[in-house]
Structure formats: structure tokens, C-alpha cells
Amino acid sequence: MEPFWTSMTTAIRPARKSDHDALVSVSTRTIRASYIPFLGEEAVEGWLAGGTVKDYFTEKLADGRVLEADVGIVGFCVALGGF
């Protein structure tokens, strides 16, 4: 499938199975940066250790889109109601 939008350095496209690990990585970094400041490292790392992020992307990958740049995946969205 062709990307929905492209420029010289970025593309928005459907998520692929091969994106799973990169999506988990981007999401984990985002969660740490967003929630550790007010929930604390122990709470956030404990939640992440439970595998919720990996499970989420395993389940919702078909509903996802990724923002891909020259360096790889830099963002994502999941639309449960469809795009």
C-alpha cells in the first residue's frame, strides 16, 4: 500500500508487523518522558515491566499508522474507529 502522505523525508503509512518493536520503543520512551515526572520512576517502570505496551501493539497493530522519517519510526497513532 502506498503511503497516505509523503514529503522528502517523512511518510505516514499503515503499521506493519515489522514495525512492532519500533512502536514499542517509541511508546515506551514517550511514556517515560510524560509520566515519570509526576508518577515517579518506580510506578512507571513497574507498569512498563508488565508488558502492557507490547501487548497493546500486538493487538492494535492493524489499526495503526506510523510516521516514518529518514531515521525510522518517529511517531504513531491508533484509530479504533478506523481512518
N, C-alpha and C positions, 0 to 999 in steps of 0.2 A: 504494500500500500504506500502511496506517495505521501510525504509529509503534508500536513494541513497548511503550514506556513513555513517559509524559509527566507533567510537572508544570506549574506555572505558567510556568516559564522554560526548561525543558530538554526534549529529546526524544531518544530513541535510535531510529534508523531505519536501513534499508538505505542503503548508499552509492549515490550516483547519479553518472553521468558528469560532471555539472556540479560535483561535489564534488572532482574530481581535483586542481585547483590548490590548493585549501584544504588538502587532505590532505597534499600535498607540503610546503606551508608549515608546517603543524603538525609534521609529522615532522622536517623539517629543523631547526626550532627546538629540538625535543626532542633530536635527535642532537647538535647543537652544545652544548647545555647539559649533556648527560650525558657526552659523550666527550672534548671538548676539555680538560677539567681533567687527564685522565691520558694521553691520546694526543697532545695538542698540536694547535694550530690548523692547522698545515701538513698534518698527516696527515688530519685530519677534512675540511678544505676540499678537499683533493685527492680524497678518496673521494667527497664530495658532487658535485664537478665532473664525475665520471664518469657521472652520470645514473642511478645505481642506484635512488635514491628514486623518481624519475619513472617509471622502468621498472617498479618493483615495483607501484605503484598502477595503472599501466596494465594490468598482468597480473592483479592480485588484487582489483580493484575489486568484482567481483561477489560476493566472499567477505567483504566488509567491512560494518561497521556504524559509524555516526558518532554522536557525542554532540554535539548541536546546542543552543546556548544563544541567548539574545537577540542576542549579539554575533557569532554564526556558529558554525562548527565549532570545538569546543574539545578534542575527543578522538576516538579511533577504536580499533577492534580489527579484526583479520582472523582468521577461523577457517577454516583449510584443511579441516578435517573436517566443516564445517557447523555450524549453530547448532541 
